[in-house]
Amino acid sequence: MAGKEVAKQSLKVVMFLGSARENRVCTRVSKFVHEQLTRSGHDVTVIDPLEMDLPVLRQSMMFVKDWTTLPETMVKANETLVNSDTIVVISPEYNHSIPPALSNLIDHFPISSYKYKVSGIVCYSPGPYGGMRAAMQLRCLLSEIGTISVPHIFGIPHVTKALDEDGKPLNEHMESGARKLITQLGWYSEALKAKKEKDGVPS
Ligand SMILES: Cc1cc2nc3c(=O)[nH]c(=O)nc-3n(C[C@H](O)[C@H](O)[C@H](O)COP(=O)(O)O)c2cc1C
């Protein structure tokens, strides 16, 4: 299935950004992936730790009884997450592991909001390894919260030479890498959707 577009349905994709750093590179990577997903016919909503301006976790939504006490942005983001088919994380690598902005963001939402969805990993680095060490840890986290992480990890080494500031690709590997991930997301998401529609999900 490498590179072959097999998705028939438009998916509701939630994109989690993994950096809240000043002048983050994450912005250009997310613009590129957003454009590629949209071009493939999918509907994308971005959940951005910078825009949400989250504190270090004080409490996960799953332990808050009265959601009227929570910021509206958080409740809305959770609603979008619940209604989505697919989750894509856009992640750098900090100290060879998952950036705190991303795990902090993920931990704010209830685990039940993620369960039985498909997830994809886009990782990047200005160096030669493309954030792959964080991606390996992300795969465990994405599995732990109940998502199916598709096999292809779209790693972007030398990211500042691969994408310009507007997210325009600067080499021929970018579109093929994105296409492979999007194809797998489509295939797995459609399979899971069909099963959920037929049998629901176990509690
Ligand atoms: C705390 C910290 C730790 C980092 N550790 C790594 C690392 O382990 N491997 C790596 O390739 N880059 C590392 N970097 C460099 C980042 O890959 C680079 O700053 C990148 O632009 C981060 O993405 P962002 O700009 O979207 O936050 C680190 C950066 C920071 C701030």
PDBQT file of the ligand as one rigid body, heavy atoms in Angstrom, charges set to zero:
ROOT
HETATM    1  C1  LIG A 301      14.955  21.081  25.872  1.00  0.00    +0.000 C 
HETATM    2  C2  LIG A 301      15.392  20.712  24.477  1.00  0.00    +0.000 A 
HETATM    3  C3  LIG A 301      15.949  19.479  24.250  1.00  0.00    +0.000 A 
HETATM    4  C4  LIG A 301      16.319  19.096  22.951  1.00  0.00    +0.000 A 
HETATM    5  N1  LIG A 301      16.775  17.827  22.736  1.00  0.00    +0.000 NA
HETATM    6  C5  LIG A 301      16.956  17.410  21.460  1.00  0.00    +0.000 A 
HETATM    7  C6  LIG A 301      17.235  16.038  21.194  1.00  0.00    +0.000 A 
HETATM    8  O1  LIG A 301      17.294  15.198  22.060  1.00  0.00    +0.000 OA
HETATM    9  N2  LIG A 301      17.394  15.659  19.902  1.00  0.00    +0.000 N 
HETATM   10  C7  LIG A 301      17.285  16.552  18.867  1.00  0.00    +0.000 A 
HETATM   11  O2  LIG A 301      17.416  16.146  17.718  1.00  0.00    +0.000 OA
HETATM   12  N3  LIG A 301      17.033  17.866  19.103  1.00  0.00    +0.000 NA
HETATM   13  C8  LIG A 301      16.871  18.320  20.369  1.00  0.00    +0.000 A 
HETATM   14  N4  LIG A 301      16.573  19.622  20.620  1.00  0.00    +0.000 N 
HETATM   15  C9  LIG A 301      16.565  20.560  19.510  1.00  0.00    +0.000 C 
HETATM   16  C10 LIG A 301      15.185  20.569  18.874  1.00  0.00    +0.000 C 
HETATM   17  O3  LIG A 301      15.077  19.488  17.991  1.00  0.00    +0.000 OA
HETATM   18  C11 LIG A 301      14.973  21.888  18.123  1.00  0.00    +0.000 C 
HETATM   19  O4  LIG A 301      15.086  22.959  19.039  1.00  0.00    +0.000 OA
HETATM   20  C12 LIG A 301      13.627  21.923  17.449  1.00  0.00    +0.000 C 
HETATM   21  O5  LIG A 301      13.495  23.137  16.748  1.00  0.00    +0.000 OA
HETATM   22  C13 LIG A 301      12.501  21.779  18.458  1.00  0.00    +0.000 C 
HETATM   23  O6  LIG A 301      11.245  21.880  17.845  1.00  0.00    +0.000 OA
HETATM   24  P1  LIG A 301      10.340  23.175  18.122  1.00  0.00    +0.000 P 
HETATM   25  O7  LIG A 301      11.129  24.360  17.584  1.00  0.00    +0.000 OA
HETATM   26  O8  LIG A 301       9.098  22.964  17.348  1.00  0.00    +0.000 OA
HETATM   27  O9  LIG A 301      10.140  23.280  19.602  1.00  0.00    +0.000 OA
HETATM   28  C14 LIG A 301      16.205  20.022  21.889  1.00  0.00    +0.000 A 
HETATM   29  C15 LIG A 301      15.647  21.285  22.148  1.00  0.00    +0.000 A 
HETATM   30  C16 LIG A 301      15.230  21.619  23.405  1.00  0.00    +0.000 A 
HETATM   31  C17 LIG A 301      14.585  22.960  23.632  1.00  0.00    +0.000 C 
ENDROOT
TORSDOF 0
